[in-house]
Amino acid sequence: QSALTQPPSASGSLGQSVIISCTGTSSDVGGYNYVSWYQHHPGKAPKLMIYEVSKRPSGVPDRFSGSKSGNTASLTVSGLQAEDEADYYCSSYAGNSNLGFGGGTKLTVL
Amino acid sequence: QLQLQESGPGLVKPSETLSLTCTVSGGSISSSRSYWGWIRLAPGKGLEWIGSIFSSGSSYYNPSLKSRVTISLDTSKNHFSLKVTSVTAADTAVYYCVSDTTGHYFGYWGQGTLVTVSS
């Protein structure tokens, strides 16, 4: 059982926006600003998309944004493109040098 | 640009020890203040952090796996390793080696290697 809770699936039409949630507790998501998001196309290595809640690594389009409210973090993908179709995983520092992941959300672009 | 590459047996028998190596190029595992770690993705499951080791040698493990896992550095070969003892079918997964500077997220990933636990 994953430490963080994500919806198993999400979808949106080309050009639209979609929000993926990641719910934890005050011991992980709510307690630290160390939430990150990864994009995973099956068969390839996962790619860091967001770190420290809302920061984007170099090269990640600004269509991807992150936020947090209380114990829930969110990843917003705006202007959906076909290549955004992938699995998305959230992660959070959980204290005592421990990291937790969500179960993943399969994003479908309609 | 840092590059990571996993290697090791693709098939391990139940109750035996899974051993993987991650060869690092484009950087030194001992001179850079970085975390080197392992994450796995089991079929039908989400990503799972296994553990990390800092360039100084301090290691940190997922509490659910801590009793069976060891991560170590080999500075002479510029690689780091993962050992998981007493494996079961539940340890079947794609294993990724990862790295970054904080240990809270990982910007560098290997391509992953599938390890199947089966007799």
Interface residues (C-beta under 8 A of the other chain):
Chain A: S2 Q6 Y34 S36 Y38 H40 K44 A45 P46 K47 L48 Y51 E52 P57 Y89 S91 Y93 S97 N98 L99 G100 F101 G102 G103 G104
Chain B: I39 L41 K45 G46 L47 E48 W49 S52 Y60 N62 P63 Y96 T102 G103 H104 Y105 F106 G107 W109 G110 Q111 G112
